């Protein structure tokens, strides 16, 4: 039986619906706004949320050395309430990594909001920690169920639907989609990309700068919301 496309592979307890993950991200933003009496606007202040609102200790470290694990980008220690991001993403040293850095921070927030009860439960400690305060480790190529959930949470947190629509309307005057077929085809030829590769288009780059996310992440979100179309609509559809 085919699975619902709105379902994300969940923890050992089953699936978590995408709508549930999105709702959790929006609740967190609303709580932050109420607590500090601010109207949250892009770019989402993810560092302030993780430190001031959630009260977690946050730092940038050499995580492969600290954890003796290759390709690690972020880690969260639930018992000690610590989040660390690898120094390879430090935007003060590597400005071009700002979007990836912010997404990784938001990803760790996702683990905190979605998974800490699982990890802190007696069952979780016995099964996963064996009594030690071991972190959840996030590697660049890990697409396990919990990592998919944290990625989804990060996207919803950094690019809330209402804010994306509002910014799109401010830039384009309506919610009409951008048909990206010709631009993508031209970029593929210019950059020598394969048929299955999808370059980021200019409208995604413009939106990404507002939300301080990577152009690739922004394009995925815009496609998901129907604001970028990578196929040609049927005649009369609009």
LUMPA-158886 format. One record per residue (C-alpha): residue number from 1; residue in one letter; x, y, z. Coordinates in nm, 3 decimals. Example, Ala and Ser with C-alpha at 12.3 -4.5 7.8 and 13.67 -1.06 7.14 Angstrom:
BEGIN
1  A  1.230  -0.450  0.780
2  S  1.367  -0.106  0.714
This chain:
BEGIN
1  X  0.000  0.000  0.000
2  X  0.138  0.345  -0.095
3  X  0.223  0.575  0.192
4  X  0.074  0.921  0.231
5  X  0.318  1.177  0.089
6  X  0.242  1.397  0.390
7  X  0.393  1.140  0.624
8  X  0.753  1.159  0.739
9  X  0.935  0.851  0.864
10  X  0.914  0.881  1.239
11  X  1.085  0.746  1.545
12  X  1.075  0.389  1.660
13  X  0.713  0.456  1.754
14  X  0.598  0.503  1.392
15  X  0.533  0.799  1.164
16  X  0.504  1.166  1.236
17  X  0.279  1.361  1.001
18  X  0.432  1.659  0.824
19  X  0.142  1.874  0.943
20  X  0.229  1.782  1.302
21  X  0.591  1.884  1.249
22  X  0.487  2.211  1.082
23  X  0.244  2.287  1.365
24  X  0.521  2.231  1.619
25  X  0.751  2.476  1.441
26  X  0.478  2.740  1.424
27  X  0.391  2.696  1.792
28  X  0.757  2.749  1.882
29  X  0.769  3.071  1.677
30  X  0.446  3.195  1.838
31  X  0.574  3.118  2.187
32  X  0.898  3.303  2.117
33  X  0.706  3.605  1.983
34  X  0.474  3.619  2.284
35  X  0.757  3.577  2.535
36  X  0.963  3.862  2.392
37  X  0.673  4.073  2.261
38  X  0.802  4.075  1.904
39  X  0.646  4.019  1.566
40  X  0.870  3.749  1.421
41  X  0.985  3.828  1.068
42  X  1.247  3.673  0.839
43  X  1.524  3.598  0.889
44  X  1.404  3.385  1.180
45  X  1.628  3.452  1.487
46  X  1.714  3.087  1.532
47  X  2.014  3.146  1.759
48  X  1.804  3.358  1.995
49  X  1.536  3.090  1.996
50  X  1.781  2.817  2.086
51  X  1.962  3.013  2.358
52  X  1.724  3.270  2.504
53  X  1.387  3.098  2.451
54  X  1.477  2.730  2.489
55  X  1.758  2.795  2.737
56  X  2.007  2.564  2.569
57  X  2.382  2.606  2.577
58  X  2.500  2.672  2.223
59  X  2.851  2.669  2.080
60  X  3.061  2.608  1.770
61  X  3.317  2.328  1.804
62  X  3.545  2.096  1.612
63  X  3.289  1.816  1.630
64  X  3.477  1.544  1.436
65  X  3.760  1.577  1.687
66  X  3.529  1.605  1.988
67  X  3.310  1.309  1.894
68  X  3.555  1.106  1.687
69  X  3.296  1.093  1.410
70  X  3.354  1.202  1.050
71  X  3.124  1.435  0.856
72  X  2.935  1.548  1.167
73  X  2.764  1.888  1.130
74  X  2.573  1.919  1.456
75  X  2.499  1.742  1.781
76  X  2.252  1.778  2.068
77  X  2.298  1.655  2.424
78  X  1.950  1.625  2.576
79  X  2.036  1.572  2.941
80  X  2.290  1.853  2.963
81  X  2.084  2.075  2.728
82  X  2.371  2.147  2.490
83  X  2.379  2.207  2.115
84  X  2.702  2.226  1.918
85  X  2.757  2.305  1.549
86  X  3.074  2.208  1.365
87  X  3.326  2.483  1.303
88  X  3.325  2.408  0.929
89  X  2.989  2.589  0.916
90  X  3.094  2.893  1.120
91  X  2.954  3.187  0.916
92  X  3.196  3.434  1.074
93  X  3.479  3.237  0.911
94  X  3.292  3.106  0.606
95  X  3.022  3.363  0.512
96  X  2.902  3.150  0.222
97  X  2.799  2.882  0.473
98  X  2.547  3.109  0.650
99  X  2.242  2.936  0.505
100  X  2.375  2.587  0.579
101  X  2.474  2.696  0.928
102  X  2.129  2.837  1.008
103  X  1.959  2.526  0.871
104  X  2.180  2.305  1.088
105  X  2.099  2.512  1.397
106  X  1.728  2.485  1.315
107  X  1.774  2.110  1.255
108  X  1.908  2.072  1.610
109  X  1.610  2.270  1.740
110  X  1.398  2.014  1.557
111  X  1.565  1.731  1.744
112  X  1.507  1.912  2.073
113  X  1.139  1.977  2.005
114  X  1.055  1.645  1.842
115  X  1.281  1.385  1.998
116  X  1.397  1.478  2.347
117  X  1.119  1.289  2.522
118  X  1.208  0.976  2.328
119  X  1.574  1.011  2.418
120  X  1.512  1.107  2.781
121  X  1.257  0.839  2.856
122  X  1.367  0.544  3.064
123  X  1.313  0.320  2.763
124  X  1.515  0.551  2.541
125  X  1.801  0.575  2.788
126  X  1.820  0.200  2.828
127  X  1.805  0.137  2.454
128  X  2.022  0.420  2.326
129  X  2.239  0.562  2.600
130  X  2.328  0.276  2.833
131  X  2.342  0.536  3.109
132  X  2.564  0.786  2.929
133  X  2.477  1.136  2.810
134  X  2.539  1.058  2.446
135  X  2.430  1.315  2.189
136  X  2.218  1.271  1.883
137  X  2.476  1.319  1.608
138  X  2.380  1.473  1.274
139  X  2.598  1.380  0.977
140  X  2.587  1.530  0.631
141  X  2.476  1.208  0.458
142  X  2.239  1.073  0.725
143  X  1.883  1.034  0.596
144  X  1.748  0.820  0.879
145  X  1.389  0.873  1.000
146  X  1.473  1.110  1.285
147  X  1.700  1.315  1.058
148  X  1.421  1.355  0.801
149  X  1.194  1.482  1.076
150  X  1.452  1.734  1.201
151  X  1.514  1.852  0.844
152  X  1.141  1.905  0.793
153  X  1.115  2.098  1.121
154  X  1.409  2.319  1.018
155  X  1.243  2.405  0.688
156  X  0.913  2.495  0.852
157  X  1.088  2.698  1.124
158  X  1.311  2.902  0.893
159  X  1.062  2.939  0.608
160  X  0.711  2.956  0.757
161  X  0.444  2.933  0.490
162  X  0.271  3.261  0.576
163  X  0.599  3.454  0.566
164  X  0.708  3.293  0.240
165  X  0.375  3.380  0.076
166  X  0.390  3.737  0.211
167  X  0.742  3.790  0.079
168  X  0.656  3.635  -0.258
169  X  0.357  3.868  -0.294
170  X  0.572  4.168  -0.197
171  X  0.824  4.077  -0.465
172  X  0.590  3.962  -0.741
173  X  0.255  4.126  -0.668
174  X  0.060  3.801  -0.638
175  X  0.088  3.436  -0.544
176  X  0.111  3.334  -0.907
177  X  0.381  3.070  -0.962
178  X  0.703  3.123  -1.153
179  X  0.737  2.870  -1.436
180  X  1.105  2.780  -1.413
181  X  1.129  2.531  -1.699
182  X  1.317  2.753  -1.944
183  X  1.553  2.901  -1.685
184  X  1.642  2.558  -1.547
185  X  1.705  2.424  -1.897
186  X  1.929  2.720  -1.977
187  X  2.127  2.683  -1.655
188  X  2.177  2.313  -1.717
189  X  2.329  2.387  -2.056
190  X  2.543  2.673  -1.921
191  X  2.678  2.472  -1.628
192  X  2.694  2.134  -1.802
193  X  2.457  1.968  -1.555
194  X  2.302  1.625  -1.593
195  X  1.937  1.563  -1.670
196  X  1.858  1.472  -1.308
197  X  2.029  1.781  -1.165
198  X  1.820  2.087  -1.082
199  X  2.001  2.422  -1.054
200  X  1.861  2.698  -0.836
201  X  1.682  2.977  -1.018
202  X  1.717  3.350  -0.955
203  X  1.385  3.398  -0.775
204  X  1.487  3.131  -0.524
205  X  1.819  3.308  -0.468
206  X  1.641  3.639  -0.408
207  X  1.404  3.483  -0.156
208  X  1.690  3.294  0.010
209  X  1.872  3.618  0.088
210  X  1.567  3.747  0.277
211  X  1.529  3.432  0.487
212  X  1.906  3.371  0.517
213  X  1.882  3.013  0.399
214  X  2.056  2.837  0.114
215  X  1.915  2.892  -0.233
216  X  1.865  2.518  -0.266
217  X  1.660  2.499  0.055
218  X  1.454  2.799  -0.053
219  X  1.386  2.650  -0.396
220  X  1.269  2.323  -0.241
221  X  1.032  2.517  -0.015
222  X  0.899  2.729  -0.303
223  X  0.836  2.421  -0.515
224  X  0.661  2.255  -0.222
225  X  0.434  2.560  -0.185
226  X  0.362  2.572  -0.559
227  X  0.534  2.908  -0.607
228  X  0.793  2.764  -0.843
229  X  0.680  2.524  -1.112
230  X  0.934  2.301  -1.281
231  X  0.684  2.166  -1.532
232  X  0.468  2.337  -1.791
233  X  0.107  2.384  -1.667
234  X  -0.181  2.252  -1.873
235  X  -0.345  2.511  -2.104
236  X  -0.613  2.700  -1.923
237  X  -0.496  2.588  -1.578
238  X  -0.463  2.950  -1.469
